[in-house]
Amino acid sequence: MKANIDLDVGSKTFASGLLPELIAALRRSHPGDLIAVVGAEKNIGTELETWCRFTGNALVESTVENDHGRWVFRHGTVPLESNRPVGSRLWLYTNFDCNLSCDYCCVRSSPSAPRRELGLARVKRIAREGAELRVKEIFVTGGEPFVLPDVGEILLACAAAAPTTVLTNGMLFAGRRIESLLALPRDRIVLQISLDSATPERHDLHRGAGTWMRTRQGIGRARAQGFRVRLAATVSSDREAEEFRRFLDEEQIAPEDRVIRRIALRGSATEGVALSRSDLVPEVTITAEGVYWHPVGAEDADLFVTRDIFPLAEAFAAVRRALEREGEHALKLARIFNCA
């Protein structure tokens, strides 16, 4: 992970001069900047994480190799999303292969990525147990779910359990895939289609030449078939976000059908908002490999929770226990500075 400031601390620890170095780095940085700490003392990682939490910063990457370590923390915190009960939103990564190679994909999907398929049988069981657990929403993502030949059956199983949103680039609504689309219940399925800009230039820069036009055609096809379409833009700045809002106003897109999010510094991205577990309200996310804390890091070790998907109730409980541990850690830190 590229940092704004690289701090080589040699063999210093918190007992031997590391703290002044960190304070000096914060003073010459700005909120949101990434600071890399490189040192020969591998054991400072735990203390650095504690210091980050105590000072309102976030440790976002940790690498220890041979006799050296490198830790990256972000100056300041990212505002949390609105709180939701764990398990109320359930994310399924049906696959990781995709017809596009977007340069900021948080899970490195591409045409050459291994499929790592969740599979229809597991999806059906997840949906059945999810309904029993009163899951309120299911989100189906990838990769590109519509590259799967059985995507229609997958979405029918999910929609039977809870209202379902499928995240797609909207470019594959043709042939047998449009037939799969036609069989889906319009009152239970929302299509969230990725469109990053009002004109082709920025969208195509990230996703490939000609993709903006094909996505617009896909949006038109979906609407013509009676589907509710939500438009989702991934942007790199407030200016880009404001430009897209004006476009949505002109298109008369309802507020509930707008998603504007910043690029996350995960996966293929080389810049964006660096997010740690403590920045993210957990949303149970299931892939072929297991259960993750949040969909933005559904292949990253720091957001991995458990390999056991079933029973689903236990997977939910594992995420809740992990959240409780986060809370306990915060309370311990809060007791560090007691005046009486």
C-alpha positions as CSV (number, residue, x, y, z in Angstrom):
1,M,0.0,0.0,0.0
2,K,1.5,3.3,-1.1
3,A,1.8,5.9,1.7
4,N,2.0,9.7,1.8
5,I,4.7,9.6,4.4
6,D,7.3,6.8,4.9
7,L,8.7,6.7,8.4
8,D,11.8,4.5,8.9
9,V,12.1,4.1,12.6
10,G,14.9,1.5,12.7
11,S,14.9,-0.4,16.0
12,K,12.9,2.2,17.9
13,T,9.9,1.0,20.0
14,F,7.4,2.9,22.2
15,A,9.9,2.5,25.0
16,S,12.8,4.0,23.0
17,G,11.7,7.0,21.0
18,L,9.0,5.8,18.6
19,L,6.2,8.0,20.0
20,P,7.8,11.3,19.2
21,E,8.4,10.1,15.6
22,L,4.7,9.2,15.2
23,I,3.6,12.6,16.6
24,A,5.9,14.4,14.3
25,A,4.6,12.5,11.3
26,L,1.0,13.4,12.3
27,R,1.9,17.0,12.6
28,R,3.2,17.2,9.0
29,S,0.4,15.1,7.5
30,H,-3.3,15.8,6.8
31,P,-6.5,13.9,7.8
32,G,-6.8,11.0,5.4
33,D,-3.1,10.7,4.7
34,L,-1.5,7.3,4.9
35,I,1.7,7.0,7.0
36,A,3.9,3.9,6.7
37,V,6.1,2.9,9.6
38,V,9.0,0.6,8.7
39,G,11.1,-0.9,11.5
40,A,13.3,-3.7,12.7
41,E,11.3,-4.4,15.8
42,K,8.5,-6.8,14.7
43,N,6.8,-6.7,18.0
44,I,5.7,-3.0,17.8
45,G,2.7,-4.0,15.7
46,T,0.4,-4.7,18.6
47,E,1.4,-1.6,20.5
48,L,1.0,0.5,17.3
49,E,-2.5,-0.8,16.8
50,T,-3.4,0.1,20.3
51,W,-1.9,3.6,19.9
52,C,-3.9,4.0,16.6
53,R,-7.2,3.2,18.3
54,F,-6.4,5.3,21.3
55,T,-5.5,8.4,19.2
56,G,-8.4,8.1,16.7
57,N,-6.3,6.8,13.7
58,A,-6.7,3.5,11.9
59,L,-4.2,0.8,11.2
60,V,-5.0,-0.4,7.7
61,E,-2.2,-2.7,6.7
62,S,0.4,-4.8,8.5
63,T,3.2,-6.7,6.9
64,V,6.0,-8.6,8.7
65,E,8.7,-10.3,6.7
66,N,12.1,-11.7,7.9
67,D,13.4,-9.2,10.4
68,H,11.4,-6.1,9.5
69,G,7.8,-5.0,9.6
70,R,5.8,-2.4,7.8
71,W,2.6,-0.9,9.2
72,V,0.4,1.6,7.4
73,F,-2.0,3.8,9.4
74,R,-4.4,6.5,8.3
75,H,-4.4,9.9,9.9
76,G,-7.9,10.2,11.3
77,T,-11.0,8.0,11.1
78,V,-13.6,7.5,8.5
79,P,-17.2,8.2,9.6
80,L,-19.1,4.9,10.2
81,E,-22.1,4.0,8.1
82,S,-25.4,4.0,9.9
83,N,-25.7,1.2,12.3
84,R,-27.6,-1.9,11.4
85,P,-28.2,-5.1,13.3
86,V,-25.7,-7.8,12.4
87,G,-27.4,-10.1,9.9
88,S,-30.1,-7.8,8.7
89,R,-28.2,-7.3,5.4
90,L,-26.6,-10.4,3.9
91,W,-24.1,-10.2,1.1
92,L,-23.3,-13.2,-1.2
93,Y,-20.3,-13.2,-3.6
94,T,-21.7,-15.7,-6.1
95,N,-18.4,-15.6,-8.1
96,F,-15.2,-13.6,-8.6
97,D,-14.8,-13.7,-12.4
98,C,-16.1,-10.8,-14.4
99,N,-16.4,-9.6,-18.0
100,L,-14.6,-6.4,-17.0
101,S,-11.3,-5.5,-15.3
102,C,-12.1,-2.3,-13.4
103,D,-9.0,-0.7,-12.1
104,Y,-10.4,-0.1,-8.6
105,C,-12.2,-3.4,-8.0
106,C,-12.1,-4.2,-4.3
107,V,-11.8,-7.9,-4.9
108,R,-9.7,-7.9,-8.0
109,S,-12.4,-9.4,-10.3
110,S,-11.5,-9.8,-14.0
111,P,-12.1,-12.2,-16.9
112,S,-9.0,-14.1,-15.8
113,A,-9.9,-14.3,-12.1
114,P,-10.7,-17.8,-10.8
115,R,-14.5,-18.2,-10.6
116,R,-14.5,-19.3,-6.9
117,E,-18.2,-20.0,-7.2
118,L,-20.5,-20.1,-4.2
119,G,-22.8,-22.4,-6.1
120,L,-26.6,-22.9,-6.4
121,A,-26.8,-25.6,-3.7
122,R,-25.1,-23.4,-1.1
123,V,-27.1,-20.3,-2.1
124,K,-30.3,-22.2,-1.7
125,R,-29.3,-23.3,1.8
126,I,-28.2,-19.8,2.8
127,A,-31.5,-18.4,1.5
128,R,-33.5,-21.0,3.4
129,E,-31.6,-20.4,6.7
130,G,-31.5,-16.7,6.1
131,A,-35.3,-16.6,5.9
132,E,-35.5,-18.4,9.3
133,L,-33.1,-15.8,10.7
134,R,-35.3,-13.0,9.4
135,V,-32.7,-11.5,7.1
136,K,-34.3,-8.3,5.8
137,E,-32.2,-7.8,2.6
138,I,-29.9,-9.9,0.4
139,F,-27.3,-8.5,-1.9
140,V,-25.9,-10.6,-4.7
141,T,-22.6,-9.5,-6.1
142,G,-19.3,-10.7,-7.7
143,G,-17.5,-10.6,-10.0
144,E,-20.3,-10.2,-12.4
145,P,-23.2,-12.5,-11.3
146,F,-24.7,-12.6,-14.8
147,V,-21.7,-14.5,-16.2
148,L,-23.1,-17.5,-14.3
149,P,-25.4,-19.8,-16.3
150,D,-27.6,-20.4,-13.3
151,V,-27.9,-16.8,-12.1
152,G,-31.6,-16.9,-12.6
153,E,-32.1,-19.8,-10.2
154,I,-29.7,-18.2,-7.7
155,L,-31.7,-14.9,-7.7
156,L,-35.1,-16.7,-7.5
157,A,-33.8,-18.6,-4.4
158,C,-32.7,-15.3,-2.8
159,A,-35.8,-13.4,-3.7
160,A,-37.9,-16.1,-2.1
161,A,-36.1,-15.5,1.2
162,A,-35.9,-11.7,1.2
163,P,-36.0,-8.6,-1.1
164,T,-32.9,-9.0,-3.2
165,T,-30.5,-6.5,-4.9
166,V,-28.1,-7.8,-7.5
167,L,-25.1,-5.7,-8.3
168,T,-24.2,-5.8,-12.0
169,N,-22.5,-3.8,-14.7
170,G,-25.6,-4.3,-16.8
171,M,-23.7,-5.3,-20.0
172,L,-24.8,-8.9,-20.3
173,F,-28.6,-8.5,-20.7
174,A,-28.9,-10.4,-23.9
175,G,-29.5,-14.0,-25.2
176,R,-30.2,-16.6,-22.4
177,R,-29.4,-13.9,-19.8
178,I,-32.3,-11.8,-20.8
179,E,-34.4,-14.9,-20.5
180,S,-33.2,-15.4,-17.0
181,L,-34.0,-11.8,-16.3
182,L,-37.6,-12.1,-17.6
183,A,-38.3,-14.9,-15.1
184,L,-37.5,-12.8,-12.1
185,P,-40.1,-11.3,-9.8
186,R,-40.1,-7.5,-10.3
187,D,-41.4,-6.8,-6.8
188,R,-38.6,-8.8,-5.1
189,I,-35.5,-7.9,-7.3
190,V,-33.7,-4.6,-7.7
191,L,-30.9,-4.2,-10.3
192,Q,-28.1,-2.0,-9.0
193,I,-26.2,-1.1,-12.1
194,S,-22.7,0.5,-12.0
195,L,-22.5,3.8,-13.9
196,D,-19.6,6.0,-12.8
197,S,-20.1,9.2,-14.7
198,A,-22.6,11.3,-16.7
199,T,-20.5,10.9,-19.9
200,P,-18.3,8.0,-21.2
201,E,-14.8,9.4,-20.4
202,R,-14.4,8.8,-16.7
203,H,-16.5,5.6,-16.7
204,D,-14.5,4.1,-19.6
205,L,-11.2,5.2,-18.1
206,H,-11.8,2.9,-15.2
207,R,-13.8,0.1,-16.8
208,G,-12.8,-0.1,-20.5
209,A,-13.5,1.6,-23.8
210,G,-17.1,1.4,-24.8
211,T,-18.4,0.2,-21.5
212,W,-20.4,3.4,-20.6
213,M,-22.6,3.1,-23.8
214,R,-23.2,-0.7,-23.2
215,T,-24.1,0.0,-19.6
216,R,-26.6,2.7,-20.6
217,Q,-28.1,0.2,-23.1
218,G,-28.4,-2.4,-20.3
219,I,-30.1,0.1,-18.0
220,G,-32.6,0.8,-20.8
221,R,-33.3,-2.9,-21.3
222,A,-33.8,-3.5,-17.6
223,R,-36.2,-0.7,-17.3
224,A,-38.1,-1.7,-20.4
225,Q,-38.7,-5.1,-18.7
226,G,-40.2,-3.4,-15.6
227,F,-37.3,-3.7,-13.2
228,R,-36.5,-1.1,-10.6
229,V,-33.0,0.1,-11.4
230,R,-30.7,1.7,-8.9
231,L,-27.7,3.6,-10.3
232,A,-24.4,3.2,-8.4
233,A,-21.3,5.4,-9.0
234,T,-17.8,4.9,-7.7
235,V,-16.0,8.2,-7.6
236,S,-12.6,9.5,-6.4
237,S,-13.5,13.0,-5.2
238,D,-16.3,15.2,-3.9
239,R,-16.3,17.0,-7.2
240,E,-17.0,13.8,-9.1
241,A,-19.7,13.0,-6.6
242,E,-21.4,16.4,-7.1
243,E,-21.2,16.1,-10.9
244,F,-23.0,12.7,-10.7
245,R,-25.6,14.1,-8.4
246,R,-26.5,16.8,-10.9
247,F,-26.7,14.1,-13.6
248,L,-29.1,12.1,-11.5
249,D,-31.2,15.1,-10.9
250,E,-31.4,15.7,-14.6
251,E,-32.3,12.0,-15.1
252,Q,-35.0,12.4,-12.4
253,I,-33.6,9.4,-10.4
254,A,-35.3,9.0,-7.0
255,P,-33.0,9.5,-4.0
256,E,-33.6,5.9,-2.9
257,D,-32.2,4.7,-6.2
258,R,-28.9,6.5,-5.9
259,V,-25.6,5.1,-4.6
260,I,-22.5,7.3,-4.7
261,R,-19.4,5.8,-3.0
262,R,-15.7,6.6,-2.9
263,I,-13.1,4.3,-4.2
264,A,-11.9,2.0,-1.4
265,L,-8.2,1.3,-1.2
266,R,-8.6,-2.4,-1.4
267,G,-8.1,-5.0,-4.2
268,S,-6.9,-3.5,-7.4
269,A,-7.2,0.1,-6.3
270,T,-3.9,2.1,-6.0
271,E,-5.6,5.1,-4.4
272,G,-8.8,5.8,-2.5
273,V,-10.1,5.7,1.1
274,A,-8.2,3.3,3.3
275,L,-10.6,1.3,5.4
276,S,-9.9,-0.9,8.5
277,R,-12.3,-3.2,10.3
278,S,-12.9,-0.6,12.9
279,D,-14.2,1.8,10.2
280,L,-16.9,-0.6,9.0
281,V,-20.2,-1.6,10.6
282,P,-20.2,-5.3,9.9
283,E,-22.4,-6.7,7.1
284,V,-22.3,-10.4,7.0
285,T,-20.6,-11.4,3.7
286,I,-20.3,-14.9,2.3
287,T,-18.0,-16.2,-0.3
288,A,-16.9,-19.7,-1.4
289,E,-14.0,-19.3,1.1
290,G,-16.1,-18.4,4.1
291,V,-17.6,-15.5,6.1
292,Y,-16.2,-11.9,6.0
293,W,-16.9,-8.8,8.0
294,H,-17.9,-6.6,5.1
295,P,-18.2,-6.9,1.3
296,V,-15.5,-4.2,0.6
297,G,-12.8,-6.6,1.8
298,A,-14.3,-10.0,0.9
299,E,-10.9,-11.6,0.1
300,D,-8.7,-9.8,2.7
301,A,-7.4,-11.6,5.7
302,D,-8.1,-8.6,8.1
303,L,-11.8,-8.9,7.4
304,F,-12.0,-12.7,7.4
305,V,-14.2,-14.0,10.2
306,T,-14.7,-17.8,9.8
307,R,-14.4,-20.5,7.2
308,D,-17.7,-22.1,8.5
309,I,-20.7,-20.9,6.6
310,F,-23.2,-23.4,8.1
311,P,-25.2,-23.4,10.1
312,L,-25.8,-19.8,9.1
313,A,-26.9,-18.8,12.6
314,E,-23.5,-19.7,13.9
315,A,-21.8,-17.7,11.1
316,F,-23.9,-14.7,12.2
317,A,-22.9,-15.3,15.8
318,A,-19.2,-15.4,14.8
319,V,-19.5,-11.9,13.3
320,R,-21.4,-10.7,16.4
321,R,-18.6,-12.1,18.7
322,A,-16.0,-10.4,16.5
323,L,-17.9,-7.1,16.9
324,E,-18.1,-7.6,20.7
325,R,-14.3,-8.1,20.8
326,E,-13.9,-4.8,18.9
327,G,-16.2,-3.1,21.5
328,E,-14.3,-4.7,24.4
329,H,-11.0,-3.5,23.0
330,A,-12.4,0.1,22.7
331,L,-13.6,0.0,26.3
332,K,-10.2,-1.1,27.5
333,L,-8.6,1.8,25.6
334,A,-11.1,4.2,27.1
335,R,-9.8,3.2,30.5
336,I,-6.2,4.1,29.7
337,F,-6.7,7.7,30.7
338,N,-8.6,7.9,33.9
339,C,-8.5,11.0,36.1
340,A,-10.0,9.4,39.2
